[in-house]
């Protein structure tokens, strides 16, 4: 039986992915930082061939213990999905650096720790698959989303490097780039706009985009299907956008210059901003 380790399975994409692979005959090790509070994950484990493991991707010892536990139990590890992630945006001037550090510890160094832990095993076996969950924000930067986007851009870069490094050993590496997914990570902030002075406009526009895309969000199950495809396909790719917004916005961003993109976001009045974004990215993105 093939075995897979997935991080961040308490809810959202991680939980959907754990359930997806368990129903397809995989032996699933579903990682959670606090299994005792992951009630939905516990319910899934009671129903399916799903084993809950404790892992905090920000701690070296926790990662090592988790990977050793999985390999001891299964005898091998066929696939790793680095899904654990946290939000962390805001205008760069105002964003607290401890929050930025925490975002990178989870979103960038977390996957790096996990890859370092599993690669010796996969390399010795001459096979394996690693799927890192990035984001539309790893391809498209918006004002007031800086540290989150930066963490995903960093993840994109390191994944591309690792993919080239380990391909000679029979290891497949891929990036999944969801758009706005119906998960807790996109819950709207309760912080009032006035707290972001003088950057209220940038925050308001970012929230507007999230709100519009959440009218028809990408579902976690769609991301789970994309992960399975990345692992199983006979014609693997490095990057897999998931969701209409991910496909539309990455294509739109690549079609305009950096100067156009920056200038378009810099409009002082909202109407000019929305008109420019509709011209650059198409209608239905923000309103």
C-alpha positions in Angstrom: 0.0 0.0 0.0 1.3 3.4 -0.9 1.8 5.9 1.9 1.4 9.7 2.0 2.2 12.3 4.7 0.2 15.5 4.5 0.7 18.5 6.8 -1.9 20.9 8.0 -4.8 18.5 8.0 -7.0 20.0 10.8 -9.2 21.7 8.2 -9.5 23.0 4.7 -7.2 21.7 2.0 -5.3 19.4 4.3 -8.4 17.7 5.6 -9.9 17.4 2.1 -6.7 15.9 0.8 -6.3 13.4 3.6 -9.9 12.2 3.0 -9.3 12.1 -0.8 -6.3 9.9 -0.7 -7.7 7.7 2.0 -10.7 6.9 -0.2 -8.3 5.9 -3.0 -6.5 3.2 -1.1 -3.5 5.1 0.2 -2.3 4.8 3.7 -2.6 8.4 4.9 -0.7 10.0 7.7 -2.5 13.3 8.4 -0.3 15.8 10.2 -1.7 18.3 12.7 0.0 20.6 15.1 -2.6 20.0 17.8 -4.4 16.7 17.1 -6.4 17.0 20.3 -8.3 20.0 18.9 -8.7 18.7 15.4 -12.2 17.3 15.8 -13.1 17.1 12.1 -9.8 15.3 11.4 -10.6 12.8 14.2 -14.0 12.1 12.7 -12.4 11.4 9.4 -9.9 9.1 11.0 -12.6 7.1 12.6 -14.3 6.6 9.2 -11.3 6.1 6.9 -7.8 4.5 6.7 -6.3 7.7 8.1 -3.7 8.0 10.8 -3.2 11.2 12.7 0.3 12.3 13.5 1.5 15.3 15.5 3.8 17.7 13.6 4.7 21.3 14.1 6.5 22.3 10.9 8.2 25.2 12.7 10.2 22.8 15.0 13.0 20.6 13.8 12.5 18.0 16.5 8.8 17.7 15.8 9.4 17.3 12.0 12.1 14.6 12.6 9.9 12.7 15.0 6.9 12.8 12.7 8.8 11.5 9.6 10.5 8.8 11.6 7.1 7.7 13.0 5.6 7.5 9.6 8.5 5.5 8.1 8.6 3.2 11.1 4.9 2.5 10.7 4.6 2.3 6.9 8.1 1.1 6.1 8.4 3.7 3.3 7.0 7.0 2.2 5.8 7.5 -1.3 4.5 11.1 -1.2 4.7 14.2 0.9 2.2 17.1 0.7 3.4 20.3 2.4 0.1 22.0 3.0 0.5 23.6 6.5 0.3 27.4 6.1 -0.8 30.6 7.8 -1.8 34.1 6.6 0.3 37.1 7.2 -0.2 40.2 5.1 -0.8 43.9 5.8 1.2 46.9 4.6 4.9 46.3 5.0 5.4 49.5 7.0 2.8 48.5 9.5 3.2 44.7 9.6 4.8 43.4 12.8 8.1 41.6 12.1 7.3 38.8 14.5 4.3 38.0 12.5 6.4 38.1 9.3 8.9 35.7 10.9 6.0 33.4 11.9 4.6 33.4 8.4 8.0 32.5 6.9 8.6 29.8 9.6 5.4 28.0 8.6 5.0 28.8 4.9 8.6 28.6 3.8 10.9 27.0 6.4 8.2 24.5 7.3 8.2 22.8 3.8 12.0 23.1 3.7 12.2 21.2 7.0 9.8 18.6 5.8 11.7 18.1 2.5 15.0 17.8 4.3 13.6 15.2 6.5 12.1 13.0 3.8 14.6 13.4 0.9 17.2 11.0 2.3 14.6 8.3 2.5 13.2 9.0 -1.0 16.6 9.3 -2.5 17.7 6.0 -1.1 14.6 4.3 -2.6 15.0 6.1 -5.9 11.4 7.3 -6.0 8.9 9.6 -4.3 6.8 12.7 -4.9 6.7 16.0 -3.0 3.9 18.5 -3.6 4.2 22.0 -2.1 1.0 24.0 -1.7 1.7 27.5 -2.8 -0.9 30.1 -3.8 -2.1 32.5 -6.5 -0.2 35.0 -4.3 3.0 33.1 -5.2 2.6 34.4 -8.8 0.6 37.7 -8.4 1.5 40.4 -5.8 -1.1 42.7 -4.5 -0.5 45.7 -2.2 -1.1 45.0 1.5 -0.5 41.3 1.1 3.3 41.5 1.2 4.7 39.0 3.7 2.3 36.3 2.8 3.0 36.7 -0.9 6.7 36.9 -0.2 6.6 33.6 1.7 4.9 31.9 -1.2 7.2 33.4 -3.8 10.1 32.0 -1.7 8.4 28.6 -1.6 8.0 28.8 -5.4 11.7 29.5 -5.9 13.0 26.8 -3.5 10.6 24.2 -5.0 11.9 24.9 -8.5 15.4 24.5 -7.3 14.7 21.3 -5.4 12.8 19.9 -8.4 15.9 20.2 -10.5 18.2 18.8 -7.8 16.2 15.6 -7.1 14.9 14.6 -10.5 18.0 12.5 -11.2 17.1 10.4 -8.1 13.6 9.6 -9.4 11.8 12.1 -7.2 9.0 14.3 -8.6 8.4 17.8 -7.1 5.4 20.0 -7.9 3.7 23.2 -6.9 -0.1 23.6 -6.5 -1.2 27.2 -6.8 -4.8 27.7 -5.6 -6.7 30.9 -6.0 -9.1 32.0 -3.2 -10.2 28.8 -1.5 -13.0 28.4 0.9 -10.8 27.8 4.0 -10.2 29.5 7.3 -7.0 31.1 6.0 -9.1 33.6 4.0 -11.3 34.6 6.9 -11.8 38.4 6.8 -9.8 40.3 9.4 -11.8 41.9 12.2 -9.3 44.7 12.4 -10.9 48.0 11.4 -9.7 49.8 8.3 -8.7 52.8 10.4 -6.0 50.7 12.0 -4.2 50.6 8.7 -3.9 54.3 8.1 -2.6 55.6 5.8 -3.0 52.4 3.8 -6.7 51.9 4.2 -7.3 51.9 0.4 -5.0 49.0 -0.2 -6.5 46.9 2.6 -10.1 47.7 1.4 -9.3 46.6 -2.1 -7.6 43.4 -1.0 -10.6 42.5 1.1 -12.9 43.4 -1.8 -11.0 40.9 -4.1 -11.3 38.2 -1.4 -15.0 38.9 -1.0 -15.7 38.8 -4.7 -13.8 35.6 -5.3 -15.4 33.9 -2.3 -18.8 34.3 -4.0 -17.6 31.3 -6.1 -14.5 30.0 -4.4 -12.3 27.1 -5.3 -13.3 24.2 -3.1 -10.7 22.3 -1.1 -11.7 19.1 -2.9 -10.6 20.7 -6.2 -7.2 21.2 -4.7 -7.1 17.6 -3.5 -7.8 16.4 -7.0 -5.0 18.6 -8.4 -2.6 17.1 -5.8 -3.5 13.6 -6.9 -3.0 14.5 -10.5 0.4 16.0 -9.8 1.5 12.8 -8.1 -0.1 10.3 -10.6 0.2 11.9 -14.0 2.5 10.5 -16.6 3.3 14.0 -17.9 4.2 15.9 -14.8 4.5 19.7 -14.6 6.2 21.9 -12.0 3.2 24.3 -11.5 -0.5 23.6 -11.3 -2.8 26.6 -10.9 -6.2 25.6 -9.4 -9.4 27.6 -9.7 -10.7 30.0 -12.3 -9.2 33.0 -10.6 -5.7 31.4 -10.4 -5.7 30.7 -14.1 -7.2 34.0 -15.1 -5.1 36.2 -12.8 -1.8 34.6 -13.4 -2.3 34.8 -17.2 -3.4 38.5 -16.8 -0.4 39.4 -14.7 2.0 37.8 -17.2 0.5 39.8 -20.0 1.3 43.3 -18.5 4.6 44.9 -17.6 5.8 45.4 -14.1 5.4 49.1 -14.4 1.8 48.8 -15.5 1.0 46.5 -12.6 2.5 48.8 -10.0 1.0 51.9 -11.5 -2.4 50.3 -11.7 -2.5 49.5 -8.0 -1.2 53.0 -7.1 -4.4 54.9 -8.0 -5.6 57.1 -5.2 -9.3 56.9 -5.9 -11.1 53.6 -5.9 -12.9 54.1 -9.2 -9.7 54.6 -11.2 -8.2 51.6 -9.4 -11.2 49.3 -10.3 -11.3 50.6 -13.9 -7.6 49.9 -14.4 -7.8 46.5 -12.8 -10.7 45.5 -15.0 -8.6 46.6 -18.0 -5.6 44.7 -16.9 -7.2 41.6 -15.3 -10.7 41.4 -16.7 -14.1 42.0 -15.1 -15.4 40.1 -12.1 -12.1 40.1 -10.2 -12.9 42.9 -7.7 -16.5 43.7 -8.4 
